[in-house]
């Protein structure tokens, strides 16, 4: 008895469609798991049901969870896609043109936002937008004040540290000056004693031998 060939088309009966989905989904995830184990490859399967429910499988090691493995495989997939696009000259040109458009749009948005912060081109803003802009300016001003206070506190700390260093060096220099003064006085006294001895010897001429 030959097996009847199934026509691949949408199943109209809802209960049969749900039963088929459950069976084939389980088979698909099982086959993906077997493929990952038997061939030592990375496999990721994502399925959304007609109601929007997520079913997924990602080959993982004992140290990683399914969500971590899925994120790793998807990142690897995106990197591979970008690499393939860069290898194709036409795709590479389209990629860089897209990047340039993104940068241009971001620059325009930043310029427009900067103008609003400077109080320009506010006529087309509603009350809600003006309130949001005011709130953003207040937050920015608060951050600026905090940063300024931090810089002042850091500067004061540095000045205090330098003041302590200068004070210690001043004490050290004062002690050195004192020691040098005492040493000079000692040398001066020795020199005075030496000069006095020399003068005393000059007052008594040497005796002549008979």
C-alpha positions in Angstrom: 0.0 0.0 0.0 1.5 3.3 -1.1 1.5 6.3 1.1 -0.8 9.1 -0.1 1.2 12.1 -1.1 0.2 15.2 1.0 -0.4 18.4 -0.9 1.5 21.2 0.6 -1.0 24.0 1.1 -2.7 25.8 3.9 -4.9 23.6 6.0 -8.3 25.2 6.2 -9.6 23.2 9.2 -8.4 25.0 12.3 -8.2 21.9 14.6 -6.3 19.9 12.0 -4.0 22.8 11.3 -3.2 23.1 15.0 -2.6 19.4 15.3 -0.3 19.4 12.3 1.5 22.4 13.7 2.2 20.8 17.1 3.4 17.6 15.5 5.6 19.2 12.9 7.0 21.8 15.3 8.0 19.1 17.7 9.6 17.1 14.8 11.4 20.2 13.5 12.9 21.0 16.9 13.9 17.4 17.5 15.6 17.2 14.1 17.4 20.5 14.8 18.7 19.1 18.2 19.8 15.8 16.5 21.6 17.7 13.8 23.5 19.8 16.3 24.5 16.8 18.4 25.4 14.4 15.5 27.3 16.9 13.3 28.6 19.2 16.1 27.2 22.3 14.5 25.4 25.4 15.7 21.7 25.4 15.0 19.0 27.9 15.8 15.3 27.6 15.0 12.7 30.3 15.6 9.0 29.6 15.1 6.0 31.9 15.7 2.6 30.4 15.8 -0.5 31.9 14.2 -1.3 33.4 17.7 2.1 34.9 18.0 3.6 32.5 20.5 7.3 31.9 20.3 8.9 28.5 20.0 12.7 28.3 19.7 15.7 26.1 19.9 19.4 26.9 19.9 22.2 24.5 20.4 23.9 25.3 23.6 26.7 23.9 25.8 26.4 22.9 29.4 27.6 26.4 30.5 25.2 28.4 28.4 21.4 28.8 28.4 19.2 28.6 25.4 18.7 32.4 25.3 22.4 33.0 25.5 23.1 30.5 22.7 20.4 32.1 20.6 21.8 35.6 21.0 25.3 34.2 20.1 24.1 32.5 17.0 22.1 35.5 15.8 25.0 37.8 16.3 27.2 35.4 14.3 24.5 35.3 11.6 24.4 39.1 11.4 28.2 39.3 11.2 28.2 36.7 8.4 25.6 38.6 6.5 27.5 41.8 6.7 30.7 40.0 5.7 29.0 38.6 2.6 27.6 42.0 1.7 31.0 43.6 1.9 32.5 40.9 -0.4 30.1 41.9 -3.1 31.0 45.3 -4.7 27.4 46.2 -5.4 26.3 45.2 -1.9 29.3 47.0 -0.5 28.4 50.2 -2.3 24.8 49.9 -1.1 25.9 49.2 2.4 28.1 52.3 2.6 25.5 54.5 1.0 23.0 53.3 3.6 25.5 54.1 6.4 26.1 57.5 4.9 22.3 58.2 4.8 22.0 57.1 8.4 24.9 59.4 9.5 23.4 62.3 7.6 20.0 61.7 9.2 21.6 61.5 12.6 23.5 64.7 12.0 20.4 66.5 10.9 18.5 65.4 14.0 21.4 66.5 16.2 21.6 69.9 14.5 17.8 70.3 14.9 18.0 69.3 18.5 20.9 71.7 19.1 18.9 74.6 17.6 16.0 73.8 19.9 18.3 73.8 22.9 19.6 77.2 21.8 16.0 78.5 21.6 15.7 78.5 17.8 12.9 77.2 15.6 10.4 76.7 18.5 7.4 78.1 16.7 6.3 74.6 15.4 6.5 73.0 18.9 3.4 72.4 21.0 3.0 72.9 24.7 3.9 69.3 25.4 7.1 69.5 23.3 8.0 72.8 25.0 7.5 71.3 28.4 9.7 68.3 27.5 12.4 70.6 26.1 12.3 72.7 29.3 12.6 69.5 31.4 15.5 68.4 29.3 17.2 71.7 29.7 16.7 71.6 33.5 18.2 68.1 33.6 21.2 69.3 31.5 21.7 72.3 33.7 21.6 70.2 36.8 24.2 67.8 35.3 26.4 70.8 34.4 26.1 72.2 37.9 27.0 68.8 39.4 30.0 68.5 37.1 31.1 72.0 37.9 30.9 71.3 41.7 32.9 68.1 41.2 35.6 70.0 39.3 35.7 72.7 42.0 35.9 70.0 44.7 38.7 68.3 42.9 40.5 71.5 42.3 40.3 72.5 46.0 41.6 69.1 47.0 44.5 69.4 44.6 45.3 72.9 46.0 45.1 71.7 49.6 47.5 68.8 48.7 49.9 71.2 47.0 49.6 73.6 50.0 50.6 70.7 52.4 53.5 69.8 50.1 54.7 73.5 50.0 54.3 73.7 53.8 56.5 70.6 54.4 59.1 71.9 51.9 59.0 75.3 53.7 59.7 73.6 57.1 62.5 71.6 55.5 64.1 74.7 54.0 63.8 76.6 57.3 65.6 73.8 59.1 68.3 73.7 56.4 68.8 77.4 56.7 69.0 77.2 60.5 71.6 74.4 60.2 73.6 76.4 57.7 73.5 79.4 60.0 74.7 77.4 62.9 77.4 75.8 60.8 78.5 79.3 59.6 78.6 80.6 63.2 80.7 77.6 64.2 83.2 78.2 61.4 83.3 81.9 62.2 84.1 81.2 65.9 86.8 78.7 64.9 88.3 81.3 62.5 88.3 83.9 65.3 90.1 81.6 67.7 92.6 80.7 65.0 93.3 84.4 64.2 93.7 85.2 68.0 96.3 82.4 68.4 98.2 83.7 65.4 98.4 87.3 66.8 99.6 86.0 70.2 102.4 84.1 68.7 103.5 87.2 66.7 104.0 89.3 70.0 106.8 87.1 71.3 109.9 86.9 68.9 111.9 83.7 69.0 114.9 83.5 71.4 118.4 83.7 70.0 120.8 80.9 70.9 124.0 81.8 72.8 
